[in-house]
Amino acid sequence: MTRSVKQSGIVATAAVLLLTTFAHAQPRTVRVGIPPMENTSTQSINARLQRDWLVRAFQLDKKKKGKGEDSVLVEAVALQSKSPADALGEAHDKKCEYVLFTTLVELHDPGDRKPPNQSTQVRHDLLSAHPDPANTHDPVHYAVVDYRLQRVGSVSVRMASGISGEVHADENGTVHNLLFGIVNYIKDELREP
């Protein structure tokens, strides 16, 4: 009888250790709804294409193998709604925790004079320092994209900032390149408790 009790205790301890290890190995999944990009610039872009690229950028990151250090897995969900209120409602219906709103603020063709930045927000200009040499045959476009991460069911904004850069690409490609920076900033923010 004593041996059976000891064996049961060992089995129970092993099961608890296995479950604890498994629970720590599984990243927390956060669903983020992504509506079409708002465009307040004077240039036209394909807002749904930008949204789809942003969703894919989160999915590409999810498919990377060997990234065991991620405690959060972001699952991007494409939203159809254009207005913020409708997007928040749609995100709620699709069981999203957050909505990532993006706004194209500026987009300048080659040769356009860049106006001084009027915003007081800090903007990350990560692309102009490291241009993609594969795209150097395309003209240089300059873009500014603001973004905000808002919790569904709340008026509070978890994160709001902007990103800017000069990229050797067409208009949509320039904005597309900035979206990859946004993905990294959002993932970093969501890793924070």
N, C-alpha and C positions, 0 to 999 in steps of 0.2 A: 504494500500500500504506500509506503514512504517513497519507494522508487517511482511509483506512478505519479505521485504528487510532484516530485522533483522534475520528472520528465515533462509534466504538464506546465510547470513553471518555466522550464527552459524553452519549451515550444511557445508559450505565451510571450516571453521576453523576446525571442527571435521574431515573432510576428509583429510585435510593436516596433522593433528596430527596423524591420523591413518596410512597414507602413510609413514610418517616419522618414526613412531614406527616400522612398518613392514620392512622398508628399513634397519633400524638399527638391526633388529632381524635376518636378513638373512646374513649368512657368505658369504664372497667372495670366489668363487671357483677358485682354481689354478690347472690347468692340468699339471702334470709332467710325461714326458715320461721316461720309464725305460728300457734300453736295457739289453741284457744278460751281466752278470758280466765278466769282463776281468780277466784273471788269469795269473799273472807273477810269481807265486810261483812254487815250484818244485813238489807240490802235485796236483792231479787231483780232480776236483769237478764238479758237474753238474751246469754249468753256467745258463742254462735256468731255472732250478729248483730254484736257488737262486733269479733270477729275479722274478719268480712267487711268491716266499715267500715275497719278498720286496713289490710287488704290493698288495698282501693280507694284509700285515702289515698296509699299509695305509688304506685299506678298513676296517679292523677291527676297527681302530681308528674312522673311519667315522660312524660306526654303534653304537658306544657307546651312550647311551641315557643320557640326562641331562647334556651335556657338552655345556651349553649355552655361556660360556666365549670365545669360539673359534671364532675369527674374520675371520679366513681363513679355508676353507675346501679344503684339498688336494685330488684331484682325480688322482690316479695313472693309467697310461696307459702303458700296456706292448708293447714294441717295439721288432721287429724281427731283426733289423739291428745290426751288430756287430761292424762295424767301426764307429768312432765318426762322421764323415761327413755324412754318410748314416743315422745314428740315428738322427742327427739334422734335416735332410731333411724329414725323416719319421715323426718325432715329429711335424714339421711344417704342414705336410699334415693332421695330426690327431689333429690339433688345440691345441697343448701343448704350454705353456709359457716357460717351462724349460725342461731340460733333466738332470736326475740324473745318472751320470756315477759312477760305482763302480769297484774297482780293488782289487782282492785278492793279496796282496803283499807277505805275509808269511803265511804258515800253517805248523805246526810242530806236528809230532806224539809224543805220550808219550815217554819220555826218550831221545828225540832229545834235543841237547843243543840249547837254544835260542840264536841266534846271537845278538850282541848289535845293538840297533836301530840306523841305519845310517841316517835316515831322520831328517831334522830340523823342520818338522811340529809337532805341538802339537797333541798328540794322547790321546784320552779319553780311559781309562782302567776301565770301569765301571763294567765289569762282574767278574773280578777276586776278587773284594772285596765282591761280593754278589753272590756266586755260587748257582745254582739251586739244592737244596737238592734232588729233584726227580731224577736227572740224575747222582747221585754220584756213581752209579754202572758202568758207562761208563768210559773209560780212559780219562785223561785230555789232550785236544788238545789246542794249542796256535795258535791264528790267528791275522793277521793285515789286515784290509780292509781300503783302501783309497777311498774317495768319493769326487766328485765335482758336484756342481749344476750350470749348465750353461744355460743362457737365450737363447732361440731359436732365431736365426737371429742375434746373437751377438757373438763376440769372448771373451767377458768378462765373467769371472767366478764370480758368486755371492757368492759362499762359496766353500772352499776346505779344507779338513781336513782328519783325519784318526781315526780309532777306533781299539783298540786291547783288547784282553782278553784271559784268560784261562777258558775253559768250559769243564765240564764232558759230552762229547757227541762225536759222530763220526765226521768225517771231515765236512760233509755237515751241521750237526746240530750245530757245533761250529760256522761256518760262519753265519748260520741262526740266531743264538742268537745275533750276532753282528749287524745284519741288523735292529733289533728292536731299538737299540740305534741310528742308523742312521736316522730312521723314526722320532724319537723324536727331534733330532738336526735339521733336515730339516723343520719340522713343526714349531719349535721355530724361525728359520731363516725367514720363510715366514710370520710369524706374524709381523715381523718388517716392518715398512713402507718403 
